[in-house]
Amino acid sequence: MSRKHFGTDGIRGIANAKLTPELAFQLGQAAGRWLIETGKERHVVIGRDTRRSGPMLGAAIASGFCSVGVDVATLGVAPTPAVVYAARTGRYGLGVVISASHNPAPDNGIKLVGHDGRKLPDDVESDIERYLETPLDSRPTGSAVGYLGASRSEIDDYLEFLEGLVPNRLDGLKVALDGANGAAYELGPAILARLGAQVSLTGVSPDGMNINEECGATHPETVQALTKATASDIGVAFDGDADRAVFSDEQGRLINGDRTIGIWAVHHSIQPPTVVGTVMSNGGFEAYLKGRGFHLERTPVGDKYVAQKIAEKGARIGGEQSGHIIFPELQPTGDGLVTMLELLSAIKDSGRASSEWVDEYESWPQVLINVEVADRATWHEHSAVKEALEEAATKLAGKGRVNVRASGTQPIVRVMVEADNYGDRDRAADRILTALEAHAGAKVYSRVDLTHALGD
């Protein structure tokens, strides 16, 4: 069944325009009816990031749940992983996250997670959409109306969980932290202080409209500069809802998801010796792992594919260059605060500076070219385009890669070319681009050097 409202990560849009309080209220009713009719717990936990529209949408969806007889506990501002933790450890049938993650402040989103802490499967979201289209026959009254109450005990439980991850503590470690003016602006500094770290802060003064604004994981240059300026041992930056984190070494160099996974896996000598990345994971990273006896499993871009492969291979870690890392033994989905503590703990326990870990390998030159094409269904059919792709793959065999994928929603083709040197990379990229321009009506939309960037 095609879905009218749910996308790949819940329902998103400009708050009070596409994503209205009326829709949020109706979604609360629909999801509440689904809970009741499937016999699940009639309790829901809700958390949000710091956007100005968050309380409006939170009140609306909570009212929808209560109007069909479902109780609601609201956590207020809370990282997505805190809601995930509460949903899977408490007596809740659903968790609700109100956030648009790394998007700008006018956007917002609503994501539902199940009692296992995972995003609801597509078929369940389709079932909930059917309830959206079906009028209510009656509503409960009196004591049958759902109760709405604020609760912070779940936040305390989450902090205790985080503290337990670092039995050796972080005393003496100097950390620069960028809270993205988002959901972790309080809890990030709080857990570091609890564990004994010295913390320098930025991005911890949310005003409702400055979330992700020149700060956070999508603007790592901010924490990179702060790390150097404060002579910190390491820096960390969260995104708006804190389900991911990226880092800076003490020299101000980016530690993206690839490097985070590599440091953790090598430090712990994990078994099985398998980590999960994506098609965008850097070739230098893969070569580094191979040289130390580890195998990299690649998936399409997207955390759900990473999670599936982790389960399939029994891996202990996987993730994306963007800093969305999954530690399946700790949380079922990405948790930026867990990622922070796992990396900081590994670096401190290793007795090595963060820059020593960065120096372990050089990233291979990687470029991503987004091109607009005349027809996203037929762009690859011309023989000259096929020949260019095959030639590039052949010439880069064993020392690079080509990955070309069409956007699912736009007439854009994403061409990623990587090699162990800049010359081979650029020659292969230019050869492919020339063929696309001549035979697929392509025009360059953007060209980004990903060698030392976030990647996906």
C-alpha positions in Angstrom: 0.0 0.0 0.0 1.4 3.4 -0.9 1.6 5.8 2.0 0.2 9.3 1.9 1.9 10.8 5.0 4.8 8.6 6.1 8.2 8.9 4.4 11.4 7.1 5.1 11.8 8.6 8.5 8.3 9.3 9.8 6.3 12.4 8.8 8.3 15.5 8.0 7.5 19.0 6.7 7.4 22.7 7.5 5.7 22.9 10.8 2.2 24.5 10.8 2.2 24.3 6.9 2.6 20.7 5.7 2.9 19.3 9.3 0.0 20.9 11.1 -1.3 20.4 14.6 -4.5 19.1 13.1 -2.5 16.3 11.3 -0.6 15.6 14.5 -3.8 15.3 16.5 -5.3 12.9 13.9 -2.0 10.9 13.9 -2.3 10.5 17.7 -5.8 9.3 17.4 -4.9 6.8 14.6 -1.8 5.4 16.3 -3.8 5.2 19.6 -6.5 3.2 17.9 -3.9 0.9 16.4 -2.4 0.3 19.9 -5.8 -0.5 21.3 -7.0 -2.8 18.6 -3.7 -4.7 18.5 -3.8 -5.3 22.2 -0.6 -3.4 23.0 0.2 -1.3 26.1 -2.0 1.8 26.2 0.9 4.0 27.2 3.0 6.3 25.0 6.2 8.3 25.7 6.9 11.5 23.8 10.1 13.5 23.5 11.1 16.4 21.3 14.0 18.6 20.3 14.3 22.3 20.8 12.3 23.7 17.8 9.8 26.4 18.5 7.1 24.2 16.9 7.8 21.2 19.1 5.5 22.0 22.0 2.7 22.8 19.6 3.0 19.5 17.8 3.6 17.6 21.0 0.5 18.9 22.6 -1.5 18.1 19.5 -0.4 14.5 19.1 -0.7 13.9 22.9 -4.3 15.2 22.8 -5.0 12.8 20.0 -3.7 9.8 22.0 -5.7 10.9 25.1 -8.9 11.4 23.1 -9.0 7.6 22.3 -8.0 6.5 25.8 -4.2 6.2 25.6 -2.1 7.6 28.4 0.9 9.8 27.5 4.1 10.6 29.4 5.9 13.6 28.0 9.7 13.9 28.5 9.9 17.5 27.2 13.2 18.1 25.4 15.0 14.8 25.1 17.3 13.2 22.5 15.8 10.6 20.2 17.8 7.8 21.8 16.4 8.7 25.2 12.9 8.2 23.8 14.1 4.9 22.3 15.5 3.8 25.6 12.3 4.7 27.5 10.2 2.9 24.9 12.1 -0.3 25.1 12.7 -0.4 28.9 9.4 1.0 30.1 5.7 -0.1 29.9 5.1 1.7 26.7 3.4 0.5 23.5 4.9 3.3 21.4 7.5 6.0 21.6 7.0 9.3 19.7 9.9 11.6 18.6 9.1 15.1 17.5 12.1 16.3 15.6 13.4 16.9 12.1 17.0 15.8 13.1 19.6 17.9 11.2 17.0 20.0 9.2 16.6 23.7 9.8 14.3 25.0 12.5 11.1 25.7 10.5 11.0 22.0 9.6 9.7 19.4 12.1 8.8 15.7 12.1 7.0 13.0 13.9 8.5 9.5 14.1 7.0 6.5 15.9 9.0 3.8 17.5 7.8 0.5 18.8 8.3 -1.1 22.2 11.5 -2.6 20.9 12.8 0.9 20.2 12.9 0.4 16.5 11.1 2.5 13.9 7.8 1.0 13.0 7.8 -1.3 9.9 6.2 0.1 6.7 3.2 -2.2 7.0 2.4 -0.9 10.5 2.7 2.7 9.3 0.3 1.8 6.5 -2.2 0.3 9.0 -2.0 3.6 11.0 -2.7 5.5 7.9 -5.8 3.5 7.3 -7.0 4.6 10.8 -6.3 8.2 9.7 -8.9 7.8 6.9 -11.5 6.0 9.1 -13.8 8.2 11.2 -14.2 7.5 14.9 -17.5 5.9 15.9 -17.3 7.1 19.5 -14.9 8.6 22.0 -14.2 7.6 25.6 -15.4 9.9 28.4 -14.8 10.3 32.1 -12.1 8.1 33.6 -11.6 6.3 30.2 -10.0 9.4 28.7 -6.2 9.1 28.5 -4.1 10.8 31.1 -1.4 13.3 30.0 1.5 13.9 32.4 5.0 15.1 32.4 7.8 12.7 33.5 11.5 13.0 33.8 12.3 9.7 35.6 12.9 8.1 32.2 15.6 10.7 31.6 17.3 9.8 34.9 17.1 6.1 33.9 18.8 7.0 30.6 21.6 8.9 32.2 22.2 6.0 34.6 22.4 3.7 31.6 24.9 6.0 29.9 27.0 6.3 33.1 27.2 2.5 33.3 28.9 2.3 29.9 32.1 4.0 31.3 33.1 2.2 34.5 36.6 3.6 34.2 35.2 7.2 34.0 36.6 10.1 32.0 38.5 12.0 34.7 41.1 14.3 33.3 39.9 14.2 29.7 39.3 17.6 28.2 36.3 17.6 25.8 34.9 20.3 23.5 31.2 19.7 23.0 28.8 21.2 20.4 25.2 20.5 21.3 23.8 21.8 18.0 21.3 23.9 20.1 19.3 20.7 20.0 18.0 17.8 22.0 21.3 16.9 23.7 22.2 20.5 24.8 21.6 19.5 28.5 22.2 15.8 28.6 25.5 15.8 26.7 27.3 18.1 29.1 25.6 16.5 32.1 26.8 13.0 31.4 30.4 14.2 30.7 30.4 16.2 33.9 29.0 13.2 35.8 31.9 11.0 34.4 34.6 13.6 35.4 35.5 15.1 32.1 36.4 18.8 31.7 34.0 20.3 29.2 34.1 23.4 26.9 30.7 24.1 25.4 29.1 25.7 22.3 25.6 25.1 20.8 24.0 24.8 24.2 21.8 27.9 24.1 18.7 27.0 22.1 16.1 29.7 21.4 13.7 27.6 19.3 15.1 28.8 16.0 18.9 28.2 16.1 18.9 24.4 16.1 21.6 23.2 13.7 22.4 26.8 12.7 26.1 26.9 11.9 26.7 24.3 14.6 26.3 20.6 15.3 27.3 17.5 13.4 26.4 19.0 10.0 28.8 21.9 10.7 31.8 20.1 12.2 34.1 23.0 11.6 32.6 24.6 14.6 33.6 21.9 17.1 36.9 21.5 15.2 37.8 25.1 15.9 36.6 24.9 19.5 38.7 21.8 20.1 41.9 23.6 19.0 41.0 26.9 20.7 40.4 25.2 24.1 43.3 22.8 23.8 40.9 19.9 24.3 41.8 16.3 23.9 38.8 15.6 21.6 35.7 17.4 20.4 32.2 16.0 19.8 29.3 17.4 17.9 25.7 16.1 17.9 23.0 16.6 15.3 19.6 18.2 16.3 18.1 15.1 17.8 21.4 13.5 18.9 21.1 10.2 17.2 24.5 10.7 15.7 27.8 12.3 16.6 31.0 13.3 14.9 34.3 14.2 16.4 37.5 16.3 16.2 41.0 15.3 17.2 43.1 17.7 19.3 44.5 19.2 16.1 41.1 20.0 14.8 40.8 17.2 12.2 37.5 15.6 11.6 36.8 12.1 12.9 33.8 10.9 10.9 31.8 7.7 11.3 34.3 5.6 9.4 37.1 6.6 11.7 34.9 6.2 14.8 34.0 2.7 13.8 37.7 1.9 13.0 39.0 3.2 16.4 36.4 1.3 18.4 36.7 -2.0 16.5 40.5 -2.0 16.6 40.8 -0.9 20.2 38.4 -3.7 21.3 39.7 -6.3 18.9 36.1 -7.2 18.3 34.8 -10.7 17.4 33.5 -11.5 14.9 36.0 -9.3 13.1 33.3 -7.7 10.9 32.0 -4.1 10.8 29.2 -2.7 8.7 29.5 0.4 6.6 27.8 1.7 3.5 28.7 2.1 -0.2 30.1 5.5 0.8 32.6 4.2 3.4 36.1 5.3 2.4 38.5 2.9 0.7 41.3 4.0 3.0 39.1 2.9 5.9 38.4 -0.5 4.3 42.1 -1.0 3.6 43.0 -0.1 7.2 40.5 -2.6 8.5 41.7 -5.3 6.2 45.3 -4.7 7.3 44.3 -5.4 10.9 42.2 -8.5 10.2 38.8 -7.0 9.9 36.2 -7.3 7.2 33.9 -4.4 6.0 30.4 -5.3 4.9 28.8 -2.6 2.8 25.2 -1.7 2.5 23.2 1.0 0.6 23.1 4.4 2.3 20.5 4.3 5.1 20.5 3.3 8.8 17.8 0.6 8.3 20.1 -1.2 5.8 23.0 -0.9 8.2 20.9 -2.4 11.1 19.7 -5.2 8.9 23.3 -6.2 7.9 24.4 -5.9 11.5 21.8 -8.4 12.5 22.5 -10.7 9.5 26.3 -10.8 10.2 26.2 -10.7 14.0 28.4 -7.6 13.9 29.0 -5.5 17.0 29.2 -2.2 15.3 28.1 -0.5 12.1 27.2 2.9 10.8 27.6 5.7 8.3 30.2 8.4 7.7 27.7 11.0 9.0 28.2 9.7 12.5 25.1 7.6 12.7 26.6 4.6 14.5 24.8 1.5 15.9 26.1 -0.6 18.8 23.5 -3.4 18.7 24.4 -4.7 22.2 23.6 -1.2 23.7 20.8 0.4 21.6 18.9 -0.9 18.5 19.3 2.4 16.6 21.8 5.2 16.4 22.6 7.0 19.7 24.9 10.0 19.6 25.5 10.0 23.4 26.4 6.3 23.4 28.7 6.9 20.4 30.4 9.7 22.3 31.0 7.7 25.4 32.2 4.6 23.6 34.7 6.6 21.5 35.9 8.7 24.4 36.3 5.7 26.6 38.2 3.8 24.0 40.6 6.7 23.4 41.2 7.3 27.1 41.7 3.6 27.9 44.1 3.2 24.9 46.4 5.9 26.4 46.8 7.4 22.9 46.0 10.9 21.8 43.0 11.2 19.4 45.4 12.4 16.7 47.5 9.2 16.9 44.4 7.3 16.0 43.6 9.7 13.1 47.2 9.1 11.8 46.6 5.4 11.5 45.5 5.8 7.9 44.9 8.3 5.1 41.5 8.6 3.6 41.4 7.8 -0.1 40.5 10.7 -2.4 36.7 10.5 -2.9 34.4 12.8 -4.8 30.6 12.9 -5.1 29.1 14.6 -8.2 25.4 15.2 -8.3 24.1 15.6 -11.9 20.7 16.5 -13.2 19.6 14.2 -16.0 16.9 14.4 -18.6 15.3 11.2 -17.5 16.2 9.3 -14.3 14.7 6.1 -15.7 16.8 6.0 -18.9 20.0 8.0 -18.1 22.1 4.8 -18.0 20.9 3.1 -21.2 23.1 4.8 -23.8 26.1 2.5 -24.8 28.6 5.4 -24.3 27.4 5.9 -20.7 27.7 2.1 -20.0 31.1 2.0 -21.6 32.4 5.0 -19.5 31.1 3.3 -16.3 32.7 0.0 -17.2 36.0 1.5 -18.2 36.2 3.5 -14.9 35.4 0.4 -12.8 38.0 -1.7 -14.7 40.8 1.0 -14.4 40.1 1.4 -10.7 39.8 -2.3 -9.9 41.7 -3.0 -6.7 42.6 0.6 -6.1 39.3 2.4 -6.1 35.5 2.2 -6.7 32.7 3.8 -8.7 29.2 3.9 -7.2 26.4 5.5 -9.2 22.8 5.7 -7.9 19.8 7.6 -9.1 17.7 9.6 -6.6 14.4 8.0 -5.8 12.6 11.4 -5.9 14.5 13.8 -8.1 16.0 13.7 -11.7 19.4 13.5 -10.1 22.1 10.9 -10.4 24.8 10.7 -7.7 28.2 9.7 -9.0 30.8 8.7 -6.4 34.3 8.0 -7.6 37.1 7.0 -5.3 40.8 6.0 -5.9 44.0 5.7 -3.9 45.3 8.8 -5.7 43.7 12.1 -6.9 44.8 11.7 -10.5 43.0 8.4 -11.1 40.0 9.6 -9.2 39.5 12.8 -11.2 40.2 11.1 -14.6 37.6 8.5 -13.9 35.1 11.0 -12.7 35.6 13.3 -15.7 35.2 10.4 -18.1 31.9 9.4 -16.6 30.7 13.0 -16.4 31.6 13.7 -20.1 29.5 10.6 -21.2 26.5 11.7 -19.0 26.6 15.3 -20.4 26.8 14.1 -24.0 24.3 11.2 -23.9 22.0 11.7 -20.8 21.4 15.4 -20.9 23.3 15.8 -17.7 24.2 19.1 -16.0 26.4 19.2 -12.9 24.3 20.2 -9.8 27.1 20.0 -7.3 30.6 18.5 -6.9 31.9 17.8 -3.4 35.3 16.4 -2.3 34.5 13.9 0.4 38.0 12.9 1.1 38.0 14.6 4.5 34.3 15.2 4.9 31.3 13.5 6.4 30.3 11.6 3.3 26.7 10.6 3.3 
